[in-house]
């Protein structure tokens, strides 16, 4: 089976990573966290000959959803999120968008349960509920290629903040230890902001989690 390619555009006011992944040679892609400028994202993907088959949210903070409606309108692709994130999706107060001057709510088409698997565009993803950054934060693990889209739960040498509504620092660390650190050490971590890393590297060097 063809290799899975992971590409990224950095979008929006806080430099959010918008990922699009596809199998080499395929025109079908799945995307994660359209942070802003959904129409521009659509144009760039179209230039590359890619058709969006699904949009996945790791969580519903403003800097991960502002481009969602425009991208969905252009592509008609269904939107997926963790079932526990429903309250954050539906509240501009909780998702912080109203505080940033652009109130926004989103309505995912499909809510996923913890450990639920979905196959789109020839790629199978497993939903890992990782509360702590928000109550419904999740990561998506792709066993074929050992790929993890971690959202704002785990970063290179750091962890996501937990001081926004529904966040909790101890819950966040427990999510990393019990859900993410149990993955293969060669798993590449594609975070919501910043650089990529690996599970093995973070287990050895991320003092936030080791503390």
N, C-alpha and C positions, 0 to 999 in steps of 0.2 A: 504494500500500500504506500502511496506517495507520502513524502514527509510533510509535516505540518509546519507552515510558516507563520511566524508571529511578527507583526509590524505595528508601529506606533506613531501617532501624531500627538504632539503636546499642545493642549488646547485650553484656553480660558484664563481667567484672572489669577488663578493659583497654580498654573502649570500642571494641569491634570493629564495623565496618560490615557489616551483613547486607543485601545488596542483593536486591531482587526486581524483575524486569523483565518487561514484557508489551507487546503491541501495543495501542494505544488502541482501546477498544471490545471487547477480548477478555477472557475470563475465565480464560485459561490463562497461567500465569506460570512462569518459571524463576528459581531462587534461587541465591545464592552464599554460602558460608561461614556456616552456622548456628552461631554462636558459643556459644550457651547457650540454655536455656529453649525448647527445640524445641516443646513443647506450647503455650506462649504465642505463639510465632511463628505456629504453625498457626492458633490462634484469631484472631489479628489479620488474617491473610491471608483467612481465611474470612469475617470481618466485611466485608471489602472485595469479597467475591464472587469471590475468586481461587482457582484450583485449581493446585496445584504439579505440574508435569509433569516436572521434573528438578531435581536438586540438584548444583551444581558446586562443587568445592573448588579454591581456588588453591594451597593447601598444607595440611599436616595438623598444624600446631601446635595445642596444646590450646585456644587462644583462638579457633580457627576451626572446631572440631569438636565441642565439648561438647554442642551441641544437635542434632547430626546424627541420632543414633539415634531420639530422640523424634519429630523431624520426619518422618523416613523411615517410622516406624511409623504415624504419623497419615495420611500421604499415599500411601504405597506408591510414591513416585517413585524412579526409579533414581538412583544416585549416580555422578558422574563425577570422575575425577582424572587427573593426568598419570602415565604409566606409571613415570616415574623417581621418583615419590613413594611407591611401594609400601612401601619399608622404613620410612619415617617414619610412614605410616598404621598399620603393624603393631606399632610399638614404643612403649610408654609412656615409655621412657627417652629415645628420640630425639625424640619429639614433645613432651617436657617435661611431659606431664600428670602423671606420677608425682611429679615435684618439686613440683607445685602441689597435691598431696593428693587428686587425683581421677583415678586412672589410667584411661586411655581408649585404645582402639584402634578403628579404623574399617576397614570392608571395602567399598570402592567396588565397584559392580556392573560398571562399565566403565572401563577404563584407556585413556587417549588418548595417541596418539603426537604428537610435535611436528609442527605444521602441519596436524594432522587437523581437519576441519570436521565439525560436528554441527548438525543443524537440529531444533529442538524448539519447539513452540508458535509456529511461523511465524517463528522467529528463527534465523539461522545464525551460529554462533560458530566462530572459528578458535583453536585451541590454540597458544599460543606458550610453549615451554619456556624459562623464565628462571631458571636455577639461580643460587644465590648466597645467598639467604635460607635456603633448604633446597636439597637436591640436586634435588628434583623440583618446585620452585615453578614455577608457570605463570601466565600472564595469558590472558585471553580477549578477543579482538578481534571486534567486530561492525562489519563494514564499512558496513552500512546504518545510518547515524547517527553513524559514527565514534566508537564507544564502546569504551573499554578498561576491563575489570575487572582491576586490576593486582595485587591481593593486597597483600603486604607487600614487594614489590620496589621500587616507586617511590611516593613520597609528595610532597605539595606542599612544595617546597623541601628535600626530604630523601630519604633512601633507607632501606631496611629494614636491620635489624641483621644481622650475619653471624657472631656469636659463639656461636650455638647449634650443636648437633651437625649436621653435614653442610653448614654455612654456610661461605662463603668470600668475603671482601670484593672481591678482584680479579675473581672470577667474577661477582659481583653487578653490579659496574660495567660489565663487558663485556656482560652480558645487557641492561642498560639501553641502552647505546650501540648495540649491534648488532641488538637485537630490538625495543625500544620506540621509540627515537629515529628509527627508519626509518619509522614510521607517519606519516600526515598530521599536520601541525602543529595542525590544528583538532580533533584527536581529544581528546575529554574523558576524563580519567583519573579513574576511581572507585577510590580506594585502600582498603586494608583498615582503615585508621584515618585519622581527620582529614578534611580538606576535599577537595573535588574540585579538579582543576587541568587543564591542557592540556599536550600534548606540546610545543607551541611555547613556552609559558611556561617549562617546565622546561629546555628546551634553552638558553634565554637566561639563566635566573636560578638554576638549581640548581648551586651551586658544588661540591657533593659529587661530582657526576658530571663536571664540567668539570676538576676538579683532576687 
